[in-house]
Structure formats: C-alpha cells, structure tokens
Amino acid sequence: MNVPTLKVADPGLQYAGAARIEGPLVVVERVRDVGYDELVEIIDPGGQPRLGRVLDISDAQAVVQVLEGTPGLSNQTVRVRFLGESFRLPVSRQMLGRVFDGLGRPVDGGPPALAAERRDVNGLPINPYARRYPREFIQTGLSAIDGMNALVRGQKLPIFSGNGLPHDRVSAQIVRQARLIEERVEFSMVFAAMGVKHDVAEFFMRNFRESGALARAVMFFSLADAPSVERLLTPRVALTLAEHLAFDCGQHVLVLLTDMTNYCESLREVGTARGEIPGRKGYPGYLYSDLASLYERAGRIEGSQGSITQMAILTMPADDISHPVPDLTGYITEGQIVLDRDLFQRGVYPPIAGLPSLSRLMKDGVGKGYTREDHPSLASQLFAAYAYVKRVRGLADVIGEEELGPLDKQYLTFGTAFETRFLNQGEDENRRIETTLDLGWDMLSLLPRDELHRISDTLLEQHYRQPDGPPDTPPAPRTP
C-alpha cells in the first residue's frame, strides 16, 4: 500500500535509528524543528515508507505514532523523516461514490482522489456564535425514531447497542431512508468504520450498492486487521470530507461512525504505550475531550446552506450503559437511541427501547410547521403510557396477570400492540411521518380517553378513535 504523495517545501532531516520501539510508537531522540501532530515518514528495512505522526515532543525526543504498525521495524535500521506538516486529506465532491481505507487511500480500484485542496484532518475550531440552532425534522422512516425520538438536521444522535444486536441493519436502513420532508433534497452520506470485521464491511458496501445509496456516499474502512492506531485518524478523515461537502458545497451530510468503542479502545492502547496515568477502566483521562473533538464537528453554520448530522454507533460492553464510552458520549451528544436486548429476543425490529432512548432536540424539530401539530403531545402521551405499562408488567410478575384490574389489563394490551405494531416494522419498510403519527393514535385509542392527560381536548376530538362499547362507560379503576 503506497504512502500518499506529499508536497512539502522542506522535508527536513532524515534520522537514522530510533531510541526504542514500543507497540505502535517509535521514539526518536535529538530531533529539532519538529512540531506536535507533524506527519512523519518511517522507512522500514525493505525501503518501504510508512506513515506516522508526532504524538509527543520534548527537547530531548519525539514520540511518533506509526499509523501502519511497527512489525518489521528495528531500532538500528529504521529511518525517520519529519515532513513539516500535519496529516491532510485531499477533499473533492468527486469522492462521492468511492471507497477508501482508514487514511483516505482508494481501495475500490479507482485512481487517487483529484482535489485542488488538501485539508488538515483535525479541522478548525468553529466560532460558537456562528453556529445555527438545529431545527428541521429528518424523516428516517422508523416509527420508533420519528414518532418518539425525532432526529433533527445538525444534531448528534448516537446509537447505543450491544454485541449481537442489529445496529448495523438499523443504521443502514436509516442511511437509505433519511430525508428532509419539507425540502426536495437528499442527504449525502459519509460512512466511517473503525475496527469492523470484513463481513460487516461487506454488508454495508453490498447494502449501499444494491439500494443505490453508494452513488451519494463516501466510505472509509479501517478494518479489524488494520493497525489499531489507524482508527484514531479514520473518523477525522471522514469528518474533514463531510465539512467540505456541507460547508463548501452546501450539501446536507449524514455522517455515520461505527464503532466508536473500537476507536476508544485504540485510544486506550496508545495511552498505555505512552505510559499515561489511566482513568476509568484504563481509558485516558482526556477521553471526554477527545470524543468532543469529533462529535462537535457536527452542526450548522451561518452563511452555509449545508449541515452535518452525525450518528455514531457504539457497542456497550456487557450492555452497560454506565460504561465510560456511552456515559461520556451521552454528556456530549443531544440524546441517544438505545437498542434493547429483550425486544430483540422477542423478534421486534428495530429493537429500539422506548424509555431509555431520548432526543433532546426533538421539541425544536417537530410540531406545527415541521411535522404535524399533534406530534409533540402524541409522543409525550405514548411515553407516559408505555412507562405505566412497564410498572404494570412488574406488578403482574409479582401477583399474576389474572389479579390485575380491568384498566391495567388494557394497558398490557396497549403495551403489546405498541411493541408489535408501532415499534416493529420491516427492514425495507419506509414509513412516512403521517403514517407513524396515525399509527400512534391507533395505539392510544386502545386506552380510555380519560387516561390521555397529556393531550388537549381539541386534539382528542380530531384524532382519538372511540373504542367499541357504550360511550358513557366510566373509566375502570386502576389496580392499587
């Protein structure tokens, strides 16, 4: 695999030998005129170049992170050349429809990307005053998201999953179906995979190719057998191209990052090799700020019609939502979509948990002028009713379902219908938001009207479907 051609005015000195090699790190002593994050060319004994970057610098030495691994390198024969610039990616609109490795090199058999501009993959700080507030509703076609945890243009909404759950299928469906309902535009998609297996990469490529989504997508793959340190640059490479498409070309870009847990594992590996003092579960103490440097590159900017909407998939070890990776992610992003193992085992797809899932920006992207006037109240009532279902199921586990009162049994009927009809849908089923909202009213109509305390009488008159039975039947008492 060839190293990209770099145009450097002064390539600097070439250093022969290294003080030591530890894991993915090469330590070079007595360096001069070297800066942090500078790009490095490491020549192995066979004369082949490898890419690296300066991870730490002091008066005495430079610590170089080798992006393609250190196997085959030795202290005596290695040669190092500092290139005088940080890692840069050629960016171009013509990269749509292409597949690249984790460092932005083509792996689809096509030529290298032709671009007039090369950008630092670390990005540039965005003036907070220049940010525009996310508002427009994005229709994903999934009722569990559109109805109750709506995605908004410019939002950061991760997917919290577990090993064996269908997060890949869910995210691929979102990419295929996502669109702005009020504008006749389509999202471009930038996909970055870190540490995924070959079969997962093949699933995404086949899925996007067969659905036609690949024509408007750019894919970056740092596979499981690639050097782990490569994963640290892959999301930055993807976000650099996304910024060009959004803020220079005026496109709406959906960025999908998977799996952020693999990214954090690489960060921990490098931190351990550097001898850093570990934080929670061995992760470096700067894990929060490092994740924020990625997540905060989503959004909208004044003066640009484009936007970056970001969905990051992360797998929770042992389904532990308090694990450092999902825990810190939740502080940075505007909510989370949580996949539930119990729903998955009962055959519900997508198995999106009704209560732990949350979209903090939903209130700003739904309702009159965005989706439909009844949307906020409907979603609130569905949350409240489903929360009561969970309590009733807990009570039924103790005293038995036959001991429940009539109203609680109605809630159990509602809960089953909500999971099997509202949450559950086909993998190729793309529901319009109107279909989702009407289906939500079908679910609420399984409950007595007097139980719907979060919806105004005006909306009830318009949408509530009176259940069978005498209209003057008094509400049944709840089980004490």
C-alpha positions in Angstrom: 0.0 0.0 0.0 1.7 3.2 -1.1 2.0 6.3 1.0 0.2 9.3 -0.5 2.4 11.8 -2.3 3.0 14.8 -0.1 4.1 18.2 -1.4 6.4 19.6 1.3 8.5 22.6 0.7 11.3 21.5 3.2 11.2 17.8 4.0 13.7 18.3 6.8 16.4 15.9 8.0 16.3 12.1 7.9 17.1 10.5 11.3 18.8 7.1 11.3 17.8 4.7 14.1 15.4 5.0 17.0 15.9 5.1 20.7 13.2 2.5 21.2 10.1 1.0 19.7 7.1 0.2 22.0 3.9 -1.1 20.5 2.8 1.3 17.8 5.2 4.0 19.0 8.7 4.9 17.8 10.8 7.2 20.0 13.4 9.3 18.1 16.0 11.3 20.1 17.9 14.5 19.4 15.3 15.9 17.0 15.0 19.6 16.1 12.4 21.8 14.4 9.6 19.2 14.9 6.1 20.1 15.9 3.2 18.3 17.6 1.0 16.3 15.2 3.5 16.6 12.4 3.4 14.0 9.7 6.3 11.5 9.7 7.6 9.1 7.1 9.2 5.9 8.5 11.3 3.8 6.2 11.5 0.1 7.1 14.5 -2.1 6.3 13.0 -3.0 2.9 12.9 0.6 1.9 9.1 0.8 2.1 7.6 4.0 3.7 5.0 4.0 6.4 3.0 7.0 7.7 3.2 8.3 11.2 2.6 11.4 13.2 4.2 13.1 16.2 2.3 12.2 19.3 4.5 13.9 21.9 7.5 16.2 21.6 10.1 17.4 24.1 13.6 19.0 24.0 15.1 15.5 24.0 12.9 13.3 21.9 9.8 12.9 19.7 7.3 10.1 20.1 6.0 9.0 16.7 2.8 7.1 16.3 3.1 4.7 13.3 -0.2 4.5 11.6 0.6 1.3 9.8 2.1 -0.6 12.7 5.6 -1.3 13.7 6.1 -5.0 12.8 9.4 -5.4 11.0 10.9 -2.3 12.3 14.1 -2.3 14.4 15.9 0.4 16.4 19.1 0.1 14.3 17.7 0.1 10.8 14.7 2.4 10.9 14.9 5.8 9.3 12.6 8.6 10.1 11.9 11.8 8.2 9.7 14.6 9.6 7.6 16.2 6.8 6.8 19.6 8.2 3.0 19.4 8.1 0.1 17.7 9.8 -1.9 14.9 8.1 -4.0 16.4 5.3 -6.8 14.9 3.2 -7.5 15.8 -0.5 -11.2 16.8 -0.5 -13.4 16.9 -3.5 -17.1 16.4 -4.4 -15.9 13.8 -6.9 -15.1 11.5 -3.9 -18.8 10.6 -3.7 -19.4 7.0 -4.8 -15.9 6.0 -3.8 -14.5 3.6 -1.1 -11.3 4.4 0.8 -9.2 2.9 3.6 -9.0 4.5 7.0 -6.4 7.0 5.9 -8.2 8.2 2.7 -6.4 6.0 0.2 -8.6 4.4 -2.5 -9.4 0.7 -2.2 -12.1 0.4 -4.9 -9.6 0.1 -7.7 -10.0 3.7 -8.8 -7.4 6.4 -9.0 -6.4 8.6 -6.1 -8.9 11.5 -5.5 -8.2 14.6 -7.6 -8.6 17.7 -5.5 -7.5 21.2 -5.6 -7.4 21.5 -1.8 -5.9 19.4 1.0 -7.2 19.9 4.5 -5.9 19.3 8.0 -7.9 16.3 9.3 -8.1 17.8 12.7 -10.4 20.6 11.4 -10.7 24.1 12.5 -12.5 25.5 15.6 -15.9 26.8 14.9 -16.9 30.1 16.4 -19.9 29.2 18.7 -21.6 32.4 17.7 -21.6 31.3 14.1 -23.5 28.1 14.8 -27.1 27.9 13.8 -29.6 26.1 16.1 -30.7 22.6 14.7 -34.3 22.6 13.8 -35.6 20.8 10.7 -37.0 17.4 11.2 -35.3 14.5 9.4 -37.6 11.6 8.5 -35.8 8.2 9.0 -38.8 6.1 8.1 -38.5 4.3 11.5 -41.5 5.0 13.8 -39.6 4.4 17.0 -37.3 7.3 16.0 -39.6 9.6 14.0 -42.5 9.3 16.4 -40.8 9.5 19.8 -37.1 10.4 19.3 -37.0 12.5 16.3 -33.7 13.3 14.5 -33.1 17.0 13.7 -30.9 18.4 11.0 -27.5 19.2 12.5 -28.0 17.0 15.6 -25.6 14.5 17.2 -27.7 11.4 18.0 -25.7 8.2 18.7 -27.0 4.6 18.7 -26.2 2.7 21.9 -26.1 -1.0 21.2 -24.7 -4.3 22.4 -22.8 -7.2 20.9 -25.1 -9.3 18.7 -27.8 -6.6 18.3 -28.8 -5.4 14.8 -27.2 -1.9 15.0 -25.7 -2.4 11.6 -29.0 -3.2 10.0 -30.7 -0.3 11.8 -28.0 2.3 10.8 -28.0 1.0 7.2 -31.8 1.5 7.0 -31.5 5.0 8.4 -28.9 5.9 5.7 -31.1 4.5 2.9 -34.2 6.3 4.1 -33.2 9.6 5.7 -34.6 12.8 4.1 -35.9 16.2 4.8 -39.7 16.2 4.3 -40.1 19.9 3.6 -37.2 20.1 1.1 -36.7 18.1 -2.1 -33.1 17.3 -1.3 -31.2 14.1 -0.4 -28.5 13.6 2.1 -25.0 12.8 1.0 -23.6 10.2 3.3 -20.1 9.9 4.8 -19.5 6.5 6.4 -16.5 5.6 8.6 -15.9 2.2 10.1 -13.2 1.6 12.7 -12.2 -1.9 13.6 -15.1 -3.7 12.0 -14.8 -7.2 10.6 -14.7 -7.9 6.9 -18.2 -9.4 6.8 -19.6 -6.2 8.4 -17.8 -4.0 5.8 -19.1 -6.2 3.0 -22.7 -5.9 4.4 -22.5 -2.1 4.3 -21.0 -2.0 0.8 -23.5 -4.5 -0.6 -26.4 -2.8 1.1 -25.5 0.7 -0.2 -24.6 -0.6 -3.7 -27.9 -2.6 -4.1 -30.0 0.3 -2.8 -28.3 2.9 -4.9 -27.1 4.8 -1.8 -23.5 4.3 -2.7 -23.8 6.9 -5.5 -24.3 9.6 -2.9 -21.9 8.1 -0.3 -18.3 8.1 0.6 -17.0 5.1 2.6 -13.9 4.9 4.8 -12.9 1.5 6.2 -10.3 0.8 8.9 -10.9 -2.9 9.2 -10.2 -5.2 12.2 -6.9 -6.5 10.7 -5.6 -3.0 10.0 -3.2 -1.4 12.6 -5.3 -0.2 15.5 -3.8 3.2 15.6 -5.2 3.9 12.1 -8.6 4.0 13.7 -7.7 7.2 15.5 -7.5 9.1 12.2 -10.4 7.4 10.4 -13.2 9.5 11.9 -11.2 12.7 11.5 -10.6 11.9 7.8 -14.4 11.2 7.3 -15.4 14.4 9.2 -13.0 16.5 7.2 -14.6 15.4 3.9 -18.1 15.9 5.5 -17.2 19.5 6.4 -16.1 20.2 2.8 -19.3 18.7 1.3 -21.5 20.6 3.9 -19.9 24.0 4.3 -18.2 24.4 0.9 -20.6 22.5 -1.4 -23.8 23.3 0.6 -24.9 19.7 0.9 -26.8 18.1 3.8 -24.5 15.4 5.1 -25.3 12.4 7.3 -22.1 11.1 9.0 -22.2 7.5 10.3 -19.3 6.5 12.6 -19.0 2.8 13.7 -17.8 1.5 16.1 -16.8 4.3 18.4 -16.0 1.7 21.1 -13.2 0.3 18.9 -11.9 3.9 18.4 -11.8 4.4 22.2 -10.0 1.0 22.6 -7.3 2.2 20.3 -7.0 5.4 22.3 -6.6 3.4 25.4 -3.9 1.2 23.7 -1.9 4.2 22.7 -2.3 5.8 26.1 -1.0 2.7 27.8 2.0 2.5 25.4 2.9 6.1 26.3 2.8 5.3 30.0 -0.1 7.7 30.7 -1.9 7.6 34.0 -5.2 5.7 33.2 -8.6 6.9 34.2 -11.9 4.9 34.4 -11.4 1.3 33.2 -8.0 2.2 31.9 -9.1 4.8 29.4 -7.1 8.0 29.2 -8.3 11.0 31.3 -8.8 13.1 28.2 -11.3 10.6 26.7 -14.1 13.2 27.1 -12.3 16.0 25.3 -11.1 13.6 22.6 -14.7 12.4 21.9 -15.9 16.0 22.0 -13.4 17.0 19.3 -15.2 14.5 17.0 -18.8 15.0 18.0 -18.7 18.8 18.0 -17.8 18.8 14.3 -21.5 18.3 13.5 -24.0 21.1 13.2 -24.9 24.1 11.0 -23.0 27.3 10.4 -24.3 30.8 9.5 -23.7 31.6 5.8 -23.8 28.0 4.7 -26.9 26.1 3.4 -25.3 22.8 4.3 -25.3 20.8 7.5 -23.7 17.8 9.2 -25.9 15.4 11.1 -24.0 12.8 13.0 -24.9 9.3 14.2 -22.2 7.4 16.0 -22.7 3.7 16.8 -21.1 2.4 19.9 -21.4 -1.1 21.4 -21.7 -1.2 25.2 -19.6 -3.9 26.8 -21.9 -6.2 28.7 -24.8 -3.9 27.7 -23.5 -1.5 30.4 -24.9 2.0 29.7 -22.7 3.4 32.5 -19.5 2.3 30.8 -17.2 5.2 30.2 -17.7 5.3 26.4 -21.5 5.6 26.3 -21.5 7.6 29.6 -19.3 10.3 28.2 -20.9 10.2 24.8 -24.3 11.0 26.4 -22.9 14.1 28.0 -21.6 15.5 24.6 -24.4 14.5 22.3 -28.1 15.5 22.2 -29.6 12.2 23.3 -29.2 8.6 22.3 -31.1 5.7 20.6 -30.8 2.6 22.8 -31.3 -0.9 21.4 -33.0 -3.3 23.8 -31.9 -6.9 24.0 -35.2 -8.1 25.4 -37.1 -6.6 22.4 -34.6 -8.2 20.0 -35.1 -11.6 21.6 -38.8 -11.3 21.2 -38.4 -10.7 17.5 -39.1 -6.9 17.5 -37.2 -5.0 14.8 -35.9 -2.4 15.2 -35.5 -3.2 18.9 -35.4 0.4 20.0 -36.1 0.8 23.7 -39.0 3.1 24.3 -37.9 4.7 27.6 -34.1 4.9 27.7 -34.0 6.5 24.2 -34.1 10.2 24.0 -33.7 13.1 21.5 -33.1 16.3 23.4 -33.7 18.4 20.2 -36.9 16.7 19.2 -39.0 19.6 20.6 -37.3 22.0 18.2 -37.9 20.0 15.1 -41.5 18.6 15.4 -45.0 20.1 15.6 -46.7 22.7 13.6 -44.7 23.9 10.7 -42.3 20.9 10.8 -44.3 17.6 11.1 -47.9 17.9 12.4 -49.5 19.8 15.2 -50.3 16.8 17.3 -46.8 15.3 17.2 -45.4 16.7 20.5 -48.4 15.8 22.6 -48.8 12.4 20.9 -45.1 11.5 21.6 -45.4 12.6 25.3 -48.5 10.5 25.8 -47.0 7.5 24.2 -44.0 7.8 26.6 -46.3 8.2 29.6 -48.5 5.2 28.7 -45.6 2.9 27.9 -43.9 3.9 31.2 -47.1 2.8 33.0 -47.0 -0.5 31.0 -43.6 -1.2 32.5 -44.9 -0.7 36.0 -47.9 -2.9 35.4 -45.7 -5.7 33.9 -43.6 -5.5 37.1 -46.7 -5.8 39.2 -48.0 -8.7 37.1 -44.8 -10.6 37.7 -45.4 -10.4 41.4 -49.2 -11.0 41.8 -50.0 -12.6 38.4 -51.8 -11.1 35.4 -55.2 -12.5 36.4 -55.1 -10.4 39.6 -54.8 -7.1 37.7 -57.7 -4.7 37.3 -59.5 -4.1 34.0 -57.7 -0.8 33.3 -54.3 -2.4 33.9 -55.1 -5.2 31.6 -56.0 -2.6 28.9 -52.5 -1.1 29.4 -51.0 -4.5 28.9 -52.9 -4.8 25.6 -51.6 -1.4 24.7 -48.0 -2.3 25.5 -48.1 -5.5 23.4 -49.7 -3.6 20.5 -47.2 -0.7 20.9 -44.2 -3.1 20.6 -45.6 -5.4 17.8 -47.3 -2.7 15.7 -45.7 0.7 16.4 -42.1 -0.2 17.1 -41.9 -3.3 14.9 -41.6 -2.8 11.2 -39.9 -4.4 8.2 -36.3 -3.8 7.4 -37.3 -2.3 4.0 -40.4 -0.5 5.3 -40.1 3.2 5.0 -42.9 4.9 6.9 -43.9 8.5 6.3 -44.3 10.6 9.3 -48.0 10.8 8.8 -48.2 7.0 8.9 -46.3 6.9 12.1 -48.5 9.5 13.8 -51.7 7.9 12.7 -50.4 4.6 14.0 -49.6 6.2 17.3 -53.2 7.4 17.6 -54.3 3.8 16.9 -52.2 2.7 19.9 -53.7 5.4 22.2 -57.2 4.5 21.1 -56.7 1.2 22.9 -56.8 3.2 26.2 -59.8 5.1 27.7 -59.9 8.7 26.7 -59.9 9.8 30.3 -56.3 8.3 30.6 -54.9 10.6 28.0 -53.9 13.5 30.3 -51.1 14.9 28.1 -53.3 15.7 25.1 -55.6 18.7 24.7 -59.4 18.1 24.2 -59.1 19.8 20.7 -56.5 17.2 19.5 -58.5 14.4 21.1 -61.6 15.5 19.2 -59.6 15.4 15.9 -57.7 12.2 16.3 -58.9 9.9 19.1 -60.7 6.9 17.7 -63.5 5.9 20.1 -63.2 2.3 21.1 -66.1 -0.2 20.9 -68.5 -0.1 23.7 -71.0 2.4 25.3 -69.7 5.9 25.1 -70.7 6.7 28.7 -68.8 3.8 30.2 -67.0 5.1 33.3 -63.2 4.6 33.4 -62.2 1.4 35.0 -60.3 1.7 38.4 -56.5 1.0 38.4 -55.1 -1.8 40.4 -54.0 -0.5 43.8 
